[in-house]
Amino acid sequence: MELTSLRAFLLTLPGATEDTPFGPEILVYRIASKMFALVDWQAAPLTINLKCEPDLALLLREIHPEVTPGWHMNKQHWNTVTLSDTLACDLWQGWVHHSYERVVAGLPRAKRPQAPTL
């Protein structure tokens, strides 16, 4: 996984922003000021912290060796995913969407991103 591809994917989510409040080594992705992903861009391979429903977080850790308790995060609600070449893109992308959707669901309706109108 290349950083440019990962950043581009994360920023396609409606209302997603990127900043570095913890220093330049961690990229933080937010929706309405709430974090949904943190990327250690200096790790090789890249790692990403994602919010997760607690029971699912435990299950993913049991099934996938690339998934561990969230580094420097609440271990009940966050996983760290190592984006190794063996991890299928559709898996980690689905986990990113899950994290994003969990954060959006916790936002007041007025702060939730609006679907584009056609």
Phi and psi in radians as a Rosetta constraint file:
Dihedral C 1 N 2 CA 2 C 2 CIRCULARHARMONIC -1.700 0.35
Dihedral N 2 CA 2 C 2 N 3 CIRCULARHARMONIC 2.530 0.35
Dihedral C 2 N 3 CA 3 C 3 CIRCULARHARMONIC -1.041 0.35
Dihedral N 3 CA 3 C 3 N 4 CIRCULARHARMONIC -0.723 0.35
Dihedral C 3 N 4 CA 4 C 4 CIRCULARHARMONIC -1.079 0.35
Dihedral N 4 CA 4 C 4 N 5 CIRCULARHARMONIC -0.697 0.35
Dihedral C 4 N 5 CA 5 C 5 CIRCULARHARMONIC -1.183 0.35
Dihedral N 5 CA 5 C 5 N 6 CIRCULARHARMONIC -0.731 0.35
Dihedral C 5 N 6 CA 6 C 6 CIRCULARHARMONIC -1.114 0.35
Dihedral N 6 CA 6 C 6 N 7 CIRCULARHARMONIC -0.809 0.35
Dihedral C 6 N 7 CA 7 C 7 CIRCULARHARMONIC -1.059 0.35
Dihedral N 7 CA 7 C 7 N 8 CIRCULARHARMONIC -0.786 0.35
Dihedral C 7 N 8 CA 8 C 8 CIRCULARHARMONIC -1.056 0.35
Dihedral N 8 CA 8 C 8 N 9 CIRCULARHARMONIC -0.747 0.35
Dihedral C 8 N 9 CA 9 C 9 CIRCULARHARMONIC -1.102 0.35
Dihedral N 9 CA 9 C 9 N 10 CIRCULARHARMONIC -0.835 0.35
Dihedral C 9 N 10 CA 10 C 10 CIRCULARHARMONIC -1.088 0.35
Dihedral N 10 CA 10 C 10 N 11 CIRCULARHARMONIC -0.640 0.35
Dihedral C 10 N 11 CA 11 C 11 CIRCULARHARMONIC -1.411 0.35
Dihedral N 11 CA 11 C 11 N 12 CIRCULARHARMONIC -0.072 0.35
Dihedral C 11 N 12 CA 12 C 12 CIRCULARHARMONIC -1.375 0.35
Dihedral N 12 CA 12 C 12 N 13 CIRCULARHARMONIC -0.282 0.35
Dihedral C 12 N 13 CA 13 C 13 CIRCULARHARMONIC -1.225 0.35
Dihedral N 13 CA 13 C 13 N 14 CIRCULARHARMONIC 2.355 0.35
Dihedral C 13 N 14 CA 14 C 14 CIRCULARHARMONIC -0.954 0.35
Dihedral N 14 CA 14 C 14 N 15 CIRCULARHARMONIC 2.171 0.35
Dihedral C 14 N 15 CA 15 C 15 CIRCULARHARMONIC 1.386 0.35
Dihedral N 15 CA 15 C 15 N 16 CIRCULARHARMONIC 0.036 0.35
Dihedral C 15 N 16 CA 16 C 16 CIRCULARHARMONIC -1.200 0.35
Dihedral N 16 CA 16 C 16 N 17 CIRCULARHARMONIC 2.425 0.35
Dihedral C 16 N 17 CA 17 C 17 CIRCULARHARMONIC -2.260 0.35
Dihedral N 17 CA 17 C 17 N 18 CIRCULARHARMONIC 2.817 0.35
Dihedral C 17 N 18 CA 18 C 18 CIRCULARHARMONIC -2.174 0.35
Dihedral N 18 CA 18 C 18 N 19 CIRCULARHARMONIC 2.392 0.35
Dihedral C 18 N 19 CA 19 C 19 CIRCULARHARMONIC -2.646 0.35
Dihedral N 19 CA 19 C 19 N 20 CIRCULARHARMONIC 3.129 0.35
Dihedral C 19 N 20 CA 20 C 20 CIRCULARHARMONIC -2.331 0.35
Dihedral N 20 CA 20 C 20 N 21 CIRCULARHARMONIC 1.113 0.35
Dihedral C 20 N 21 CA 21 C 21 CIRCULARHARMONIC -1.225 0.35
Dihedral N 21 CA 21 C 21 N 22 CIRCULARHARMONIC -0.321 0.35
Dihedral C 21 N 22 CA 22 C 22 CIRCULARHARMONIC -1.790 0.35
Dihedral N 22 CA 22 C 22 N 23 CIRCULARHARMONIC 0.196 0.35
Dihedral C 22 N 23 CA 23 C 23 CIRCULARHARMONIC 1.952 0.35
Dihedral N 23 CA 23 C 23 N 24 CIRCULARHARMONIC 2.916 0.35
Dihedral C 23 N 24 CA 24 C 24 CIRCULARHARMONIC -1.210 0.35
Dihedral N 24 CA 24 C 24 N 25 CIRCULARHARMONIC -0.248 0.35
Dihedral C 24 N 25 CA 25 C 25 CIRCULARHARMONIC -1.437 0.35
Dihedral N 25 CA 25 C 25 N 26 CIRCULARHARMONIC -0.225 0.35
Dihedral C 25 N 26 CA 26 C 26 CIRCULARHARMONIC -2.140 0.35
Dihedral N 26 CA 26 C 26 N 27 CIRCULARHARMONIC 2.082 0.35
Dihedral C 26 N 27 CA 27 C 27 CIRCULARHARMONIC -1.580 0.35
Dihedral N 27 CA 27 C 27 N 28 CIRCULARHARMONIC 2.214 0.35
Dihedral C 27 N 28 CA 28 C 28 CIRCULARHARMONIC -1.928 0.35
Dihedral N 28 CA 28 C 28 N 29 CIRCULARHARMONIC 2.291 0.35
Dihedral C 28 N 29 CA 29 C 29 CIRCULARHARMONIC -1.949 0.35
Dihedral N 29 CA 29 C 29 N 30 CIRCULARHARMONIC 2.303 0.35
Dihedral C 29 N 30 CA 30 C 30 CIRCULARHARMONIC -2.300 0.35
Dihedral N 30 CA 30 C 30 N 31 CIRCULARHARMONIC 2.774 0.35
Dihedral C 30 N 31 CA 31 C 31 CIRCULARHARMONIC -2.275 0.35
Dihedral N 31 CA 31 C 31 N 32 CIRCULARHARMONIC 2.126 0.35
Dihedral C 31 N 32 CA 32 C 32 CIRCULARHARMONIC 0.878 0.35
Dihedral N 32 CA 32 C 32 N 33 CIRCULARHARMONIC 0.816 0.35
Dihedral C 32 N 33 CA 33 C 33 CIRCULARHARMONIC 1.219 0.35
Dihedral N 33 CA 33 C 33 N 34 CIRCULARHARMONIC 0.090 0.35
Dihedral C 33 N 34 CA 34 C 34 CIRCULARHARMONIC -1.836 0.35
Dihedral N 34 CA 34 C 34 N 35 CIRCULARHARMONIC 2.284 0.35
Dihedral C 34 N 35 CA 35 C 35 CIRCULARHARMONIC -1.251 0.35
Dihedral N 35 CA 35 C 35 N 36 CIRCULARHARMONIC 2.396 0.35
Dihedral C 35 N 36 CA 36 C 36 CIRCULARHARMONIC -2.183 0.35
Dihedral N 36 CA 36 C 36 N 37 CIRCULARHARMONIC -0.253 0.35
Dihedral C 36 N 37 CA 37 C 37 CIRCULARHARMONIC -2.714 0.35
Dihedral N 37 CA 37 C 37 N 38 CIRCULARHARMONIC 2.499 0.35
Dihedral C 37 N 38 CA 38 C 38 CIRCULARHARMONIC -2.294 0.35
Dihedral N 38 CA 38 C 38 N 39 CIRCULARHARMONIC 2.259 0.35
Dihedral C 38 N 39 CA 39 C 39 CIRCULARHARMONIC -2.029 0.35
Dihedral N 39 CA 39 C 39 N 40 CIRCULARHARMONIC 2.197 0.35
Dihedral C 39 N 40 CA 40 C 40 CIRCULARHARMONIC -1.575 0.35
Dihedral N 40 CA 40 C 40 N 41 CIRCULARHARMONIC 1.655 0.35
Dihedral C 40 N 41 CA 41 C 41 CIRCULARHARMONIC -1.321 0.35
Dihedral N 41 CA 41 C 41 N 42 CIRCULARHARMONIC -0.194 0.35
Dihedral C 41 N 42 CA 42 C 42 CIRCULARHARMONIC -1.600 0.35
Dihedral N 42 CA 42 C 42 N 43 CIRCULARHARMONIC -0.188 0.35
Dihedral C 42 N 43 CA 43 C 43 CIRCULARHARMONIC -1.247 0.35
Dihedral N 43 CA 43 C 43 N 44 CIRCULARHARMONIC 2.579 0.35
Dihedral C 43 N 44 CA 44 C 44 CIRCULARHARMONIC -2.287 0.35
Dihedral N 44 CA 44 C 44 N 45 CIRCULARHARMONIC 1.882 0.35
Dihedral C 44 N 45 CA 45 C 45 CIRCULARHARMONIC -1.266 0.35
Dihedral N 45 CA 45 C 45 N 46 CIRCULARHARMONIC 2.917 0.35
Dihedral C 45 N 46 CA 46 C 46 CIRCULARHARMONIC -0.997 0.35
Dihedral N 46 CA 46 C 46 N 47 CIRCULARHARMONIC 2.601 0.35
Dihedral C 46 N 47 CA 47 C 47 CIRCULARHARMONIC -2.170 0.35
Dihedral N 47 CA 47 C 47 N 48 CIRCULARHARMONIC 2.646 0.35
Dihedral C 47 N 48 CA 48 C 48 CIRCULARHARMONIC -2.410 0.35
Dihedral N 48 CA 48 C 48 N 49 CIRCULARHARMONIC 2.308 0.35
Dihedral C 48 N 49 CA 49 C 49 CIRCULARHARMONIC -1.615 0.35
Dihedral N 49 CA 49 C 49 N 50 CIRCULARHARMONIC 2.301 0.35
Dihedral C 49 N 50 CA 50 C 50 CIRCULARHARMONIC -2.308 0.35
Dihedral N 50 CA 50 C 50 N 51 CIRCULARHARMONIC 2.454 0.35
Dihedral C 50 N 51 CA 51 C 51 CIRCULARHARMONIC -1.258 0.35
Dihedral N 51 CA 51 C 51 N 52 CIRCULARHARMONIC 2.547 0.35
Dihedral C 51 N 52 CA 52 C 52 CIRCULARHARMONIC -2.661 0.35
Dihedral N 52 CA 52 C 52 N 53 CIRCULARHARMONIC 2.560 0.35
Dihedral C 52 N 53 CA 53 C 53 CIRCULARHARMONIC -1.046 0.35
Dihedral N 53 CA 53 C 53 N 54 CIRCULARHARMONIC 2.316 0.35
Dihedral C 53 N 54 CA 54 C 54 CIRCULARHARMONIC -0.916 0.35
Dihedral N 54 CA 54 C 54 N 55 CIRCULARHARMONIC -0.802 0.35
Dihedral C 54 N 55 CA 55 C 55 CIRCULARHARMONIC -1.167 0.35
Dihedral N 55 CA 55 C 55 N 56 CIRCULARHARMONIC -0.683 0.35
Dihedral C 55 N 56 CA 56 C 56 CIRCULARHARMONIC -1.154 0.35
Dihedral N 56 CA 56 C 56 N 57 CIRCULARHARMONIC -0.674 0.35
Dihedral C 56 N 57 CA 57 C 57 CIRCULARHARMONIC -1.007 0.35
Dihedral N 57 CA 57 C 57 N 58 CIRCULARHARMONIC -0.785 0.35
Dihedral C 57 N 58 CA 58 C 58 CIRCULARHARMONIC -1.122 0.35
Dihedral N 58 CA 58 C 58 N 59 CIRCULARHARMONIC -0.756 0.35
Dihedral C 58 N 59 CA 59 C 59 CIRCULARHARMONIC -1.083 0.35
Dihedral N 59 CA 59 C 59 N 60 CIRCULARHARMONIC -0.795 0.35
Dihedral C 59 N 60 CA 60 C 60 CIRCULARHARMONIC -1.077 0.35
Dihedral N 60 CA 60 C 60 N 61 CIRCULARHARMONIC -0.654 0.35
Dihedral C 60 N 61 CA 61 C 61 CIRCULARHARMONIC -1.133 0.35
Dihedral N 61 CA 61 C 61 N 62 CIRCULARHARMONIC -0.596 0.35
Dihedral C 61 N 62 CA 62 C 62 CIRCULARHARMONIC -1.284 0.35
Dihedral N 62 CA 62 C 62 N 63 CIRCULARHARMONIC -0.633 0.35
Dihedral C 62 N 63 CA 63 C 63 CIRCULARHARMONIC -1.484 0.35
Dihedral N 63 CA 63 C 63 N 64 CIRCULARHARMONIC -0.700 0.35
Dihedral C 63 N 64 CA 64 C 64 CIRCULARHARMONIC -1.989 0.35
Dihedral N 64 CA 64 C 64 N 65 CIRCULARHARMONIC 2.074 0.35
Dihedral C 64 N 65 CA 65 C 65 CIRCULARHARMONIC -1.135 0.35
Dihedral N 65 CA 65 C 65 N 66 CIRCULARHARMONIC -0.312 0.35
Dihedral C 65 N 66 CA 66 C 66 CIRCULARHARMONIC -1.355 0.35
Dihedral N 66 CA 66 C 66 N 67 CIRCULARHARMONIC -0.155 0.35
Dihedral C 66 N 67 CA 67 C 67 CIRCULARHARMONIC -1.889 0.35
Dihedral N 67 CA 67 C 67 N 68 CIRCULARHARMONIC 2.166 0.35
Dihedral C 67 N 68 CA 68 C 68 CIRCULARHARMONIC -2.302 0.35
Dihedral N 68 CA 68 C 68 N 69 CIRCULARHARMONIC 2.924 0.35
Dihedral C 68 N 69 CA 69 C 69 CIRCULARHARMONIC -0.992 0.35
Dihedral N 69 CA 69 C 69 N 70 CIRCULARHARMONIC 2.526 0.35
Dihedral C 69 N 70 CA 70 C 70 CIRCULARHARMONIC -0.993 0.35
Dihedral N 70 CA 70 C 70 N 71 CIRCULARHARMONIC 2.132 0.35
Dihedral C 70 N 71 CA 71 C 71 CIRCULARHARMONIC -1.220 0.35
Dihedral N 71 CA 71 C 71 N 72 CIRCULARHARMONIC 2.163 0.35
Dihedral C 71 N 72 CA 72 C 72 CIRCULARHARMONIC 1.044 0.35
Dihedral N 72 CA 72 C 72 N 73 CIRCULARHARMONIC 0.481 0.35
Dihedral C 72 N 73 CA 73 C 73 CIRCULARHARMONIC -2.307 0.35
Dihedral N 73 CA 73 C 73 N 74 CIRCULARHARMONIC 3.018 0.35
Dihedral C 73 N 74 CA 74 C 74 CIRCULARHARMONIC -1.166 0.35
Dihedral N 74 CA 74 C 74 N 75 CIRCULARHARMONIC 1.980 0.35
Dihedral C 74 N 75 CA 75 C 75 CIRCULARHARMONIC -1.165 0.35
Dihedral N 75 CA 75 C 75 N 76 CIRCULARHARMONIC -0.328 0.35
Dihedral C 75 N 76 CA 76 C 76 CIRCULARHARMONIC -1.306 0.35
Dihedral N 76 CA 76 C 76 N 77 CIRCULARHARMONIC -0.596 0.35
Dihedral C 76 N 77 CA 77 C 77 CIRCULARHARMONIC -1.959 0.35
Dihedral N 77 CA 77 C 77 N 78 CIRCULARHARMONIC -0.064 0.35
Dihedral C 77 N 78 CA 78 C 78 CIRCULARHARMONIC -2.301 0.35
Dihedral N 78 CA 78 C 78 N 79 CIRCULARHARMONIC 2.460 0.35
Dihedral C 78 N 79 CA 79 C 79 CIRCULARHARMONIC -2.068 0.35
Dihedral N 79 CA 79 C 79 N 80 CIRCULARHARMONIC 2.614 0.35
Dihedral C 79 N 80 CA 80 C 80 CIRCULARHARMONIC -1.821 0.35
Dihedral N 80 CA 80 C 80 N 81 CIRCULARHARMONIC 2.235 0.35
Dihedral C 80 N 81 CA 81 C 81 CIRCULARHARMONIC -1.989 0.35
Dihedral N 81 CA 81 C 81 N 82 CIRCULARHARMONIC 2.175 0.35
Dihedral C 81 N 82 CA 82 C 82 CIRCULARHARMONIC -1.528 0.35
Dihedral N 82 CA 82 C 82 N 83 CIRCULARHARMONIC 2.083 0.35
Dihedral C 82 N 83 CA 83 C 83 CIRCULARHARMONIC -1.499 0.35
Dihedral N 83 CA 83 C 83 N 84 CIRCULARHARMONIC 1.173 0.35
Dihedral C 83 N 84 CA 84 C 84 CIRCULARHARMONIC -1.370 0.35
Dihedral N 84 CA 84 C 84 N 85 CIRCULARHARMONIC 2.879 0.35
Dihedral C 84 N 85 CA 85 C 85 CIRCULARHARMONIC -1.139 0.35
Dihedral N 85 CA 85 C 85 N 86 CIRCULARHARMONIC -0.360 0.35
Dihedral C 85 N 86 CA 86 C 86 CIRCULARHARMONIC -1.433 0.35
Dihedral N 86 CA 86 C 86 N 87 CIRCULARHARMONIC -0.227 0.35
Dihedral C 86 N 87 CA 87 C 87 CIRCULARHARMONIC -1.560 0.35
Dihedral N 87 CA 87 C 87 N 88 CIRCULARHARMONIC 2.107 0.35
Dihedral C 87 N 88 CA 88 C 88 CIRCULARHARMONIC -1.095 0.35
Dihedral N 88 CA 88 C 88 N 89 CIRCULARHARMONIC 2.427 0.35
Dihedral C 88 N 89 CA 89 C 89 CIRCULARHARMONIC -1.028 0.35
Dihedral N 89 CA 89 C 89 N 90 CIRCULARHARMONIC -0.708 0.35
Dihedral C 89 N 90 CA 90 C 90 CIRCULARHARMONIC -1.121 0.35
Dihedral N 90 CA 90 C 90 N 91 CIRCULARHARMONIC -0.508 0.35
Dihedral C 90 N 91 CA 91 C 91 CIRCULARHARMONIC -1.167 0.35
Dihedral N 91 CA 91 C 91 N 92 CIRCULARHARMONIC -1.030 0.35
Dihedral C 91 N 92 CA 92 C 92 CIRCULARHARMONIC -1.167 0.35
Dihedral N 92 CA 92 C 92 N 93 CIRCULARHARMONIC -0.556 0.35
Dihedral C 92 N 93 CA 93 C 93 CIRCULARHARMONIC -1.148 0.35
Dihedral N 93 CA 93 C 93 N 94 CIRCULARHARMONIC -0.666 0.35
Dihedral C 93 N 94 CA 94 C 94 CIRCULARHARMONIC -1.103 0.35
Dihedral N 94 CA 94 C 94 N 95 CIRCULARHARMONIC -0.667 0.35
Dihedral C 94 N 95 CA 95 C 95 CIRCULARHARMONIC -1.197 0.35
Dihedral N 95 CA 95 C 95 N 96 CIRCULARHARMONIC -0.603 0.35
Dihedral C 95 N 96 CA 96 C 96 CIRCULARHARMONIC -1.106 0.35
Dihedral N 96 CA 96 C 96 N 97 CIRCULARHARMONIC -0.801 0.35
Dihedral C 96 N 97 CA 97 C 97 CIRCULARHARMONIC -1.078 0.35
Dihedral N 97 CA 97 C 97 N 98 CIRCULARHARMONIC -0.697 0.35
Dihedral C 97 N 98 CA 98 C 98 CIRCULARHARMONIC -1.063 0.35
Dihedral N 98 CA 98 C 98 N 99 CIRCULARHARMONIC -0.802 0.35
Dihedral C 98 N 99 CA 99 C 99 CIRCULARHARMONIC -1.057 0.35
Dihedral N 99 CA 99 C 99 N 100 CIRCULARHARMONIC -0.846 0.35
Dihedral C 99 N 100 CA 100 C 100 CIRCULARHARMONIC -1.021 0.35
Dihedral N 100 CA 100 C 100 N 101 CIRCULARHARMONIC -0.828 0.35
Dihedral C 100 N 101 CA 101 C 101 CIRCULARHARMONIC -1.142 0.35
Dihedral N 101 CA 101 C 101 N 102 CIRCULARHARMONIC -0.624 0.35
Dihedral C 101 N 102 CA 102 C 102 CIRCULARHARMONIC -1.100 0.35
Dihedral N 102 CA 102 C 102 N 103 CIRCULARHARMONIC -0.727 0.35
Dihedral C 102 N 103 CA 103 C 103 CIRCULARHARMONIC -1.196 0.35
Dihedral N 103 CA 103 C 103 N 104 CIRCULARHARMONIC -0.791 0.35
Dihedral C 103 N 104 CA 104 C 104 CIRCULARHARMONIC -1.046 0.35
Dihedral N 104 CA 104 C 104 N 105 CIRCULARHARMONIC -0.712 0.35
Dihedral C 104 N 105 CA 105 C 105 CIRCULARHARMONIC -1.083 0.35
Dihedral N 105 CA 105 C 105 N 106 CIRCULARHARMONIC -0.473 0.35
Dihedral C 105 N 106 CA 106 C 106 CIRCULARHARMONIC -1.514 0.35
Dihedral N 106 CA 106 C 106 N 107 CIRCULARHARMONIC -0.080 0.35
Dihedral C 106 N 107 CA 107 C 107 CIRCULARHARMONIC -1.471 0.35
Dihedral N 107 CA 107 C 107 N 108 CIRCULARHARMONIC 2.613 0.35
Dihedral C 107 N 108 CA 108 C 108 CIRCULARHARMONIC -1.054 0.35
Dihedral N 108 CA 108 C 108 N 109 CIRCULARHARMONIC 2.565 0.35
Dihedral C 108 N 109 CA 109 C 109 CIRCULARHARMONIC -0.917 0.35
Dihedral N 109 CA 109 C 109 N 110 CIRCULARHARMONIC -0.640 0.35
Dihedral C 109 N 110 CA 110 C 110 CIRCULARHARMONIC -1.150 0.35
Dihedral N 110 CA 110 C 110 N 111 CIRCULARHARMONIC -0.399 0.35
Dihedral C 110 N 111 CA 111 C 111 CIRCULARHARMONIC -1.730 0.35
Dihedral N 111 CA 111 C 111 N 112 CIRCULARHARMONIC -0.083 0.35
Dihedral C 111 N 112 CA 112 C 112 CIRCULARHARMONIC -1.283 0.35
Dihedral N 112 CA 112 C 112 N 113 CIRCULARHARMONIC 2.472 0.35
Dihedral C 112 N 113 CA 113 C 113 CIRCULARHARMONIC -1.128 0.35
Dihedral N 113 CA 113 C 113 N 114 CIRCULARHARMONIC 2.514 0.35
Dihedral C 113 N 114 CA 114 C 114 CIRCULARHARMONIC -1.603 0.35
Dihedral N 114 CA 114 C 114 N 115 CIRCULARHARMONIC 2.434 0.35
Dihedral C 114 N 115 CA 115 C 115 CIRCULARHARMONIC -1.188 0.35
Dihedral N 115 CA 115 C 115 N 116 CIRCULARHARMONIC 2.425 0.35
Dihedral C 115 N 116 CA 116 C 116 CIRCULARHARMONIC -1.103 0.35
Dihedral N 116 CA 116 C 116 N 117 CIRCULARHARMONIC 2.459 0.35
Dihedral C 116 N 117 CA 117 C 117 CIRCULARHARMONIC -1.608 0.35
Dihedral N 117 CA 117 C 117 N 118 CIRCULARHARMONIC 2.500 0.35
